Amino acid sequence: MTTQSTLDVIVYAPALTIKDGRTLAVVHGMERTIPGVRLEWRVADDGRLISLPQRDAWLTEETKDGSFPLVCNGDESYPVTIYGLQTPARRAPGRQPLLDVHAELPLDEAVIAAAAEVLVGVAEGARAFWGHATPSSAGVEIARQTRDPVHKPGIPPRGLPALKLPEKIRAPEIPHRLGWLNYWSAAAAEAIGFPDPTRDADLLSRARRTESGGWVVQLTDAPLDLDNPAHLDALQRAYERFPEIGGRAAP
């Protein structure tokens, strides 16, 4: 695999059941949004790429234990991957188990242009509560905002606010953090108070509704770069606007 910059897409959805049809909906949703990409390969334990001529049947059979295995496009020079994990109830908001879907794509012009559609395809296929698509470099720093006095002490980077551990957040509809492109289901948008026409004019200029009634909200025109002061300011202002995100609002 190459070390090029990537766009990381993560969505959080209700837990999978055995042979859950959402697995195929997620994978098909991703394929529809990236021209020419077919996720019809898996990676063996020894790293070999193995073709999946009956991919849909294989994925249906392998959707178990609340997760589904990684599938990819089989191109090591341009790797596109997706897989699903389960967050157990004890580590999840509202003590409800979750499906976490993780996709990774090269951060090039084609992917940047399609990024919002990719996020929607994955999120709505999973019937997600919320999710985001963020360049890996910014995503690493945003992940470091999660702090806990006992389990994860420290200070978040760049003056960003500290976010609670997921299990300390009261409900799965409340986003744990922000990203470059943010998917908020109708329930998530209601939980954080979006949109407010008088307060969200700037965000609404880069937002759109989805077919399910959710929202995709883009923080910055270009992919989020926290070395850019304007981008860091946009992220800070969004956290100030939505104190529910990360469990920071007063109970």
N, C-alpha and C positions, 0 to 999 in steps of 0.2 A: 504494500500500500504506500501511496505517496504521503508527504508531509504537508501538502498544500492546505491553505485555509479552508475551513469547512463551514457550512451552514448546518446548525444543529436544530432539529425540530423535535419538541417534546410535548406530548399532550397527556392529560390525566383524565381518566374516564371511569365509569363504573366497572367493577371487576368482571372479567370474562367468565363465561360458563363453558362447559365442555362442548367442543365443536361450535363455538359461538360464531355466527355469521359475520360479526363485526371484523374478525380477522381479515377475511377476504375483502370486505368493504374498505378497510384501511389501505391494503396493498393496491387494490384496484384504483382507489382514489388518488394514491400517489402516482401510479403509472399514467393516469389520465392527464396529469398536470405537467409532466416532463416529456416532451416529444422524443420518441425513439428509445426510451428507457423501459426495459422489461426486467422485472425482478424475478428471474427464473433460475437462480442458482443458490446453492447453500455452501457453507464453508465447513469442511470436514475437521475433525479434531486435530489432524496433522497440518491443517492450513490449506489443503487442496480444495479447489473449486469443483463442485459437483453439480452437473446440470439437473434440473427438475422438470422433465417433460410433462409430468402431471402435477404441476405446482399447486394448483388450487386444491386438488384432492389431498395432496401431501400436507398442505398447511392446515386443512380442516382436521385431518387425523392427528396432527401434532399440536393442535390448540388444546392444551390441558394444563392443569395446575395453575390456572389463571394467567398463563403466558403463551406466547407463540415464538417460534425460533426465528433467527435472523435469516432473511433472504436478501439477495443482492443482485446487481446487474452483471456480475461476472467479468467486469472490466477493471483490472488493477490499476490502470492509468487514469481512470475516471470513476472511482468507486461510489456507488449509491447503495445504501443499506437501510434496512428497517427491521425492528424486532419489538416484542412486547414483553414486559415484566409485570409481576404482581407486587404491589406494596401491601404487606399484611396489615390487618386492622390496627394492630398495636402501634404501628408507625405512620398511620394515615390520619388526615384530618377527620374529625367527627367519629373516629374509630370505625371507619368503613373501609374495607379493602378496596384497592384501586388497581386499574390497569394503567401502566405507564408505557406509552409508545415512544420509541426513540428512533429517529431517522437521521441520517447524515448524508450530506451532498457536497460536492465541490462548490466553493464560493466563487463562481464565475458569472459573467454577464447573463448567461441564459438562466441560471438558477436564481440570480437576483431578480430578474424580470418575472419569473414564475413563482417566487417565494410565497406570496400571499395565497395563490391558488394551491400550492403544495400544502401549506398549513391548513387551509380549509378542507382540502381533500382528506387529509389524515384525521383532523379533528372531528369532522362531521361523520366520517366513516366509523370512528370509534364512539360517536355520540358523547364526546368529551365534555367535561365541565369547563376546562380551560386549558390553554397551552401557549406555546410561543415558538418563534423561529428566530434564532440569534446567531451571529457569527461566533465561532468557538472561542476566540480570544476574549470577547466581551462576556460570553456565557460563563467562562471560568471565574471571572471576577465577580459577576452577579451571584454565582453559587456561593462565593465566600461571604456574602452578606448574611447567610444563615448562621446565627450565633445562639449559644445557650450557656448560661453561667457555669453549669456543671458539665454538660456533655460536649460543648464546642465553644470554649471561651475564646475571647479575642475581639479585635476591632475590625469592622468591615472596611474594605478598601475605599479610597478616594472620597471619604466623607459620606458615603452612602449609608442609609439607615440599616440598623440591624433587623433581620427578619427572624421570626420564630421558627423552631423546628416544625415540620409538617404536623406531627402529632399534637402540637400545642395550638393548632388552628381549629376553630370550632366546627367548621363544616367544609366538605369537599368542594363546594361551589366557590369558595373564597380562594382566589389565586395566591400562590405562595410567593411569587416574585414577578417582576416585569421582564420583558425582552424587547428585541427590536420590533418584531411583529407579534401582536398579542391577540390570541383567540379567546374571546369570552362568550360562553353560551348565554342564552337569555337569562338563565338563573344566576350565572356569575356576574353579568352586567347589573342585574338587580341588586345583588349582594353588595357590590361596591359603589352603587349609585351612579352608574353610567347609562345613558348620557344626561348631562344637565346642559341644556342649550346655552345658558348664560355663562357657564364655567368651562365648557368643553369645546368652544368654537375651533380652537387650534387642532385639537385631536380629531374632531369631527371632519375637518378638512382632509384628513388622511385616514378616514375610517369608512367602512361599508358594512351593510347588513349581509348576513348569510342566509341561505335558503331556509335554515332551521329557525331563524329569528335571532341568531347570535350576532356577534360583531368581530371584525378584524380591525385592529387599531394599530397603526404604524407610528412609532415615536419619531423617527427621523427619515428624511427622504432617502439618504444613502444608508447602507448597512451600518448598524450601531458600532461606533469606534470610540471607546472611552478615553483615548488620547486626544480626541477632539473636544475642546471645552464646550462647544455648543451642544454636542451630543450628550456629554455628561450632565449639562444643565437640563436638557430635555428629560433625561432619566430622573434626575432629582425632582423636577417639578411634577412629574407624573406620580412619584411616590408621595409627594406632599398632597397632591390632589386626592389620592385614594388611600387613606390611612388603613382601610380594612386589609389591603394587600399585605401579605406577610404576617397577619395577625397583630398589627400594631395599634388598632383602634382600641380605645378604652372600653372595657366590658360594659 
